[in-house]
Amino acid sequence: MRFLLLLTLSLTGYLVGAEAADSRPPDKLTATSETKPAGAQSGENNLLGLPPVPIPVNNPQTPAKIALGDKLFHDARFSIDGTVSCSKCHNEQHAFTDGLQFSIGHHGLTGTRNAPTVINAAFYHSQFWDGREPDLEGQSKQPLINPVEHGLANHQPILDIIRKDSDYLSAFKTVFGVSDKQVSIDHVAKAIASFERTLVSGNSPFDRYYFKHETAAMTDAQVRGFGLFTNQGRCVSCHVIEQDQAVFSDSRFHNIGIGINQIQQDVPRLAAAFLEAKNKGGDVDKMVLTDKKSSELGRFAVTGELSQIGAFKTPTLRNIAITAPYMHDGSLKTLKEVIIHYNNGGATKAGDTINPYLSGGIRPLNLTEPQIDDLAAFLEALTSPQYAKQTSAPPINPAAAEGAKP
């Protein structure tokens, strides 16, 4: 309570003038089950267990637009040193992650957040760990001008490259009906988002077990783990399973004790300073990726709401076994470490001091070692067949990578 009182008092002068969260109403969505997942297996329903993919009415899917988005997603010229594409951090060979705690941007720079998988990001209600963009279109524009990612000062260099590339010009004319000088960053974002909406996958052993009633689809350990997931473990409270679909995310934000536990003494001062900087024009996207402590403020950095200090978006658990490391800061390397953190009631190590802003549903689970193993086994049953042969990218120490800088 002392922390909460100090924080409330220290923020009084800033909350009135704090920037509101992005209040743009999301474009109306249409839902379609016709999106063909990238890497779909012939003869299989790779969308089993998923809802229809939501498509904005102002950005309908077309094969040509998806192909253009694919090309843009993989173009490393859209960075200050010509080495960083979207696919560098979201590599299809590693389930659209990179296996690093923090991805390596231009000139070896690293940020403060772990790169989540793009697979099934189409189902989120907001994008980024703190939800600072409402859709994939908005999300796709930010890394390009982030100082530790692609590093561009603005989007103009991207448009210059496109306007000098005859293949791009032909594609943008076909897809959007625009000539060279009419191509905008919004067109680029719409194409990339359309490609990303094809990166959806279900049909895991769990889907076949739960939705098709194939009792042999999961092992005995996985079945026991599923029981723990929905009961004693209470995982399903946030990683939602519905009667006919399972996105495994509530798209909400929760403080689970990761990162924020380590800086809790500094939160009152830090939160006030952050809001002051934000009110003076500070860019949230840049501030949270260039300052470790500011990053730990989570959703609060976007909304300024005290209840969201240290809160981050619930990630999907689909393909979780092949997308390590885990959490917004990539601090947990294995599924077992993740489960132990929750088993401790929001503490990575038993006995660690837990921050006073912890979400109410986080409390000790009292799981035994065999139960922890069963729950981890269940999480391995959430891997889709097209990614089943992949493993998490081998761990890389960014500091040891050529030119890597903190």
C-alpha positions in Angstrom: 0.0 0.0 0.0 2.9 2.4 0.7 4.0 2.0 -2.9 0.6 2.7 -4.3 0.1 5.8 -2.1 3.5 7.2 -3.1 2.8 6.5 -6.8 -0.7 8.1 -6.6 0.8 11.2 -5.0 3.7 11.5 -7.4 1.5 11.2 -10.5 -1.1 13.8 -9.4 0.6 16.5 -11.3 0.9 14.5 -14.5 -2.2 12.4 -15.0 -4.4 15.3 -15.9 -2.2 16.2 -18.8 -1.2 12.7 -19.7 -1.7 11.7 -23.3 -4.7 9.4 -23.7 -4.3 6.0 -25.1 -4.8 5.8 -28.9 -8.6 6.3 -29.1 -9.0 5.7 -32.8 -11.9 3.4 -33.3 -10.8 0.3 -35.0 -11.9 0.0 -38.6 -14.9 -2.3 -38.9 -13.9 -5.8 -39.4 -15.3 -8.6 -41.6 -14.5 -12.2 -40.7 -13.4 -14.8 -43.2 -12.5 -18.4 -43.0 -11.1 -18.3 -46.6 -7.6 -17.0 -45.7 -5.2 -19.7 -46.7 -2.5 -20.1 -44.0 1.1 -19.7 -45.2 2.7 -23.1 -45.3 -0.7 -24.9 -45.2 -0.5 -28.7 -45.4 -2.3 -30.1 -48.4 -5.5 -32.0 -47.4 -5.5 -30.7 -43.8 -7.7 -28.1 -42.2 -4.9 -25.9 -40.8 -7.5 -23.5 -39.3 -8.9 -26.2 -37.0 -9.5 -24.6 -33.6 -9.3 -21.0 -34.9 -12.1 -18.5 -35.5 -12.4 -16.8 -38.9 -9.6 -14.4 -39.6 -10.8 -10.8 -39.0 -10.2 -8.6 -42.1 -10.6 -4.8 -42.0 -13.2 -3.6 -44.5 -10.7 -1.0 -45.8 -8.0 -3.6 -46.4 -9.5 -6.7 -48.1 -7.3 -9.6 -48.9 -6.2 -10.3 -52.4 -3.5 -12.7 -53.7 -1.6 -9.9 -55.3 -1.6 -7.8 -52.1 -0.5 -10.7 -50.0 2.4 -11.4 -52.4 3.4 -7.7 -52.3 3.3 -7.8 -48.5 5.4 -10.9 -48.4 8.1 -9.1 -50.5 8.0 -6.0 -48.4 8.2 -8.1 -45.2 11.5 -9.6 -46.4 13.2 -6.4 -47.8 16.2 -5.5 -45.7 16.7 -2.3 -47.7 14.1 -0.7 -45.5 16.7 -0.1 -42.7 19.4 2.5 -42.2 22.2 0.0 -42.8 20.4 -2.4 -45.3 20.5 -5.4 -42.9 17.2 -5.4 -41.2 13.9 -6.7 -42.6 10.7 -7.7 -40.7 11.8 -11.3 -41.3 15.1 -10.8 -39.5 13.3 -10.8 -36.2 10.3 -12.8 -37.4 12.0 -15.7 -39.2 9.7 -18.3 -40.8 12.4 -20.9 -40.1 11.9 -20.3 -36.4 8.1 -19.9 -36.2 8.4 -16.2 -37.1 10.6 -15.4 -34.1 14.4 -15.3 -33.8 15.2 -17.2 -30.6 16.9 -14.1 -29.0 16.1 -12.5 -25.7 16.2 -9.1 -27.6 16.4 -8.9 -31.3 19.4 -7.3 -33.1 18.6 -4.2 -35.1 20.7 -2.0 -37.3 24.4 -1.8 -36.5 24.0 -4.5 -33.8 21.7 -2.5 -31.5 19.3 -4.3 -29.2 16.2 -3.1 -27.5 14.2 -4.1 -24.4 11.5 -6.4 -25.6 11.4 -9.9 -26.9 10.1 -10.3 -30.5 6.9 -12.3 -30.3 5.8 -14.6 -33.1 3.7 -13.2 -35.9 1.8 -16.4 -36.2 -1.9 -15.8 -35.2 -1.2 -12.1 -34.4 -4.2 -11.5 -36.7 -6.5 -12.5 -33.8 -5.1 -10.0 -31.3 -7.3 -6.9 -30.4 -4.1 -4.8 -30.3 -0.5 -5.1 -31.3 2.9 -5.0 -29.4 3.4 -6.2 -25.9 1.8 -3.1 -24.5 -1.0 -2.8 -27.1 0.1 0.6 -28.3 -1.1 0.0 -31.9 -4.7 -1.2 -32.6 -4.0 -3.3 -35.7 -1.3 -4.9 -37.8 -1.3 -1.9 -40.2 -0.3 0.4 -37.4 2.2 -2.0 -36.0 4.0 -2.6 -39.2 5.0 1.1 -39.5 6.6 1.5 -36.1 9.8 -0.7 -36.2 10.9 1.0 -39.5 11.4 4.3 -37.6 12.5 2.9 -34.3 16.0 4.0 -33.4 17.1 0.5 -32.3 15.3 -1.6 -35.0 15.3 -0.4 -38.6 16.6 3.0 -37.5 15.1 5.2 -40.2 14.4 8.8 -39.3 11.1 8.7 -41.2 9.4 6.6 -43.8 10.6 8.6 -46.8 13.6 6.3 -47.6 11.2 3.4 -48.0 9.1 5.3 -50.5 12.2 6.4 -52.4 13.3 2.8 -52.7 9.9 1.7 -53.9 9.6 4.5 -56.5 12.9 3.4 -58.0 12.0 -0.3 -58.2 10.0 -1.2 -61.3 8.8 -4.4 -59.8 7.4 -2.6 -56.8 5.8 0.1 -58.9 4.0 -2.5 -61.0 2.8 -4.3 -57.9 1.5 -1.2 -56.2 -0.3 -0.2 -59.4 -1.9 -3.6 -59.6 -2.9 -3.8 -56.0 -3.8 -0.3 -55.1 -4.1 1.5 -58.5 -1.5 4.1 -57.5 1.4 5.5 -59.5 4.9 6.1 -58.1 4.3 9.4 -56.4 1.0 8.2 -55.0 2.5 5.3 -53.1 2.3 6.0 -49.4 3.5 4.3 -46.2 -0.2 3.4 -45.6 -0.2 1.3 -48.8 3.0 -0.4 -47.6 1.5 -1.1 -44.2 -1.7 -2.5 -45.7 0.2 -4.9 -47.9 2.4 -6.1 -45.0 -0.6 -6.6 -42.8 -2.4 -8.6 -45.5 0.6 -10.9 -45.7 0.7 -11.3 -41.9 -3.0 -12.2 -41.8 -2.1 -15.3 -43.7 0.3 -16.4 -40.9 -2.3 -18.3 -39.0 -2.2 -21.9 -37.8 -4.3 -24.3 -35.8 -4.7 -28.1 -36.2 -2.4 -28.9 -33.3 -2.7 -32.2 -31.4 -4.8 -30.3 -28.9 -7.2 -29.1 -31.7 -7.6 -32.6 -32.9 -8.2 -33.9 -29.4 -10.6 -31.2 -28.3 -12.5 -30.2 -31.4 -12.4 -33.4 -33.4 -12.5 -35.8 -30.4 -9.5 -37.8 -31.5 -8.5 -39.2 -28.1 -5.2 -40.5 -29.4 -4.1 -37.1 -30.6 -2.5 -36.2 -27.2 -0.4 -38.3 -24.8 -1.5 -39.3 -21.4 0.8 -36.6 -19.9 -0.7 -34.0 -22.2 -4.2 -35.0 -21.2 -3.3 -34.6 -17.6 -1.7 -31.3 -18.3 -4.8 -30.1 -20.1 -6.8 -30.9 -16.9 -4.3 -28.8 -14.9 -4.5 -26.0 -17.5 -8.2 -25.6 -17.1 -8.4 -26.3 -13.3 -5.7 -26.1 -10.7 -3.3 -24.1 -13.0 -6.1 -21.6 -13.9 -4.2 -20.9 -17.2 -7.4 -20.8 -19.1 -8.5 -17.7 -17.3 -6.3 -15.6 -19.6 -5.3 -18.1 -22.3 -8.9 -18.6 -23.4 -10.4 -21.8 -24.8 -14.0 -21.5 -26.1 -16.4 -24.2 -27.2 -15.6 -24.1 -30.9 -12.3 -22.2 -31.0 -9.2 -21.4 -29.0 -7.0 -18.3 -29.6 -5.3 -18.9 -26.2 -5.3 -15.2 -25.4 -7.9 -12.8 -23.9 -6.0 -9.9 -25.6 -6.0 -8.1 -22.2 -3.1 -6.9 -20.1 -1.9 -8.4 -16.8 0.9 -7.7 -14.4 2.4 -11.2 -13.7 5.5 -10.0 -11.9 8.0 -10.2 -14.8 10.5 -7.3 -14.9 8.4 -5.0 -12.7 9.4 -7.0 -9.6 13.0 -5.9 -10.0 12.2 -2.2 -10.2 9.2 -1.9 -7.9 11.0 0.5 -5.5 11.6 2.9 -8.3 8.2 2.9 -9.8 6.7 6.1 -8.3 9.6 8.2 -9.5 9.9 6.4 -12.8 6.2 6.5 -13.7 6.0 10.3 -13.0 9.1 11.0 -15.0 7.8 8.9 -17.9 4.5 10.8 -18.0 6.3 14.1 -17.9 8.5 13.1 -20.8 5.5 11.8 -22.7 3.5 15.0 -22.2 6.5 16.9 -23.6 6.2 15.0 -26.8 8.1 11.8 -26.1 7.4 8.9 -28.4 6.2 5.9 -26.5 7.5 3.5 -29.2 11.0 4.9 -28.9 11.0 5.4 -25.1 10.1 1.8 -24.2 12.5 0.2 -26.6 15.5 2.3 -25.6 15.1 2.4 -21.8 14.9 -0.9 -19.9 13.1 0.6 -16.8 10.6 2.5 -18.9 9.9 -0.7 -20.8 8.8 -2.4 -17.5 6.0 0.1 -17.0 4.0 -2.0 -19.6 0.5 -0.9 -20.6 0.8 2.1 -18.2 3.2 3.7 -20.7 0.3 3.8 -23.2 -2.7 4.6 -21.1 -1.3 6.3 -18.0 -3.7 4.1 -15.9 -2.3 3.1 -12.5 -4.0 -0.3 -12.7 -1.9 -1.2 -15.7 1.6 -0.6 -14.3 3.7 -3.6 -15.3 0.9 -5.1 -17.3 1.6 -6.8 -20.6 -0.6 -8.4 -23.2 -1.5 -12.1 -22.8 0.3 -13.8 -25.7 -1.1 -16.7 -27.6 0.2 -20.1 -26.5 -0.1 -21.7 -29.9 3.3 -23.0 -31.1 4.7 -21.9 -27.7 7.1 -24.8 -27.5 9.1 -23.5 -30.5 9.1 -19.8 -29.7 11.4 -19.5 -26.7 12.6 -17.4 -24.9 9.4 -16.3 -23.1 7.8 -13.2 -21.6 8.0 -9.6 -22.8 11.6 -9.4 -21.8 12.7 -12.8 -22.9 13.9 -13.6 -19.4 12.6 -17.1 -19.1 14.2 -19.7 -21.3 12.0 -22.8 -20.9 8.4 -23.7 -20.5 9.2 -25.2 -17.1 10.7 -21.9 -15.9 7.5 -20.1 -17.0 5.3 -22.6 -15.1 7.5 -22.3 -12.0 7.1 -18.5 -12.1 3.3 -18.9 -12.0 3.5 -21.7 -9.5 5.4 -19.3 -7.2 2.6 -16.8 -7.5 4.4 -14.3 -9.7 8.0 -14.8 -8.5 10.7 -16.2 -10.8 12.5 -17.5 -7.7 10.6 -18.6 -4.6 10.9 -15.9 -1.9 11.4 -13.0 -4.3 9.6 -9.9 -3.3 6.4 -9.5 -5.4 5.4 -6.0 -6.7 2.3 -4.4 -5.2 0.7 -3.9 -8.6 0.4 -7.6 -9.3 -2.8 -8.6 -11.1 -5.3 -10.2 -8.7 -5.5 -13.6 -10.3 -1.8 -14.3 -9.8 -1.3 -16.4 -6.8 0.6 -19.7 -5.9 -0.7 -22.8 -7.7 0.8 -25.5 -5.5 1.7 -27.7 -8.4 3.9 -30.7 -7.8 7.0 -31.5 -9.9 5.1 -34.2 -11.9 2.2 -31.8 -12.4 4.6 -29.1 -13.7 6.0 -31.6 -16.2 2.5 -32.6 -17.3 1.5 -29.0 -17.9 4.7 -28.4 -19.9 3.8 -31.5 -22.0 0.3 -30.1 -22.7 1.9 -26.8 -24.0 3.9 -28.9 -26.4 0.6 -30.2 -27.8 -0.2 -26.7 -29.1 2.3 -26.9 -32.0 0.8 -26.8 -35.5 1.9 -29.5 -37.9 3.6 -27.2 -40.4 5.9 -26.0 -37.6 6.3 -29.3 -35.7 9.7 -30.0 -37.2 11.0 -26.6 -36.2 12.7 -25.9 -32.9 13.4 -22.6 -31.1 16.2 -20.8 -32.8 19.5 -21.7 -31.1 20.2 -19.2 -28.4 22.5 -16.3 -29.5 24.2 -13.9 -27.2 23.6 -10.6 -28.8 26.7 -9.1 -27.1 28.8 -11.8 -28.9 27.2 -11.1 -32.3 29.3 -9.0 -34.7 28.9 -5.3 -33.8 26.2 -6.0 -31.2 25.6 -3.1 -28.8 23.3 -2.7 -25.8 
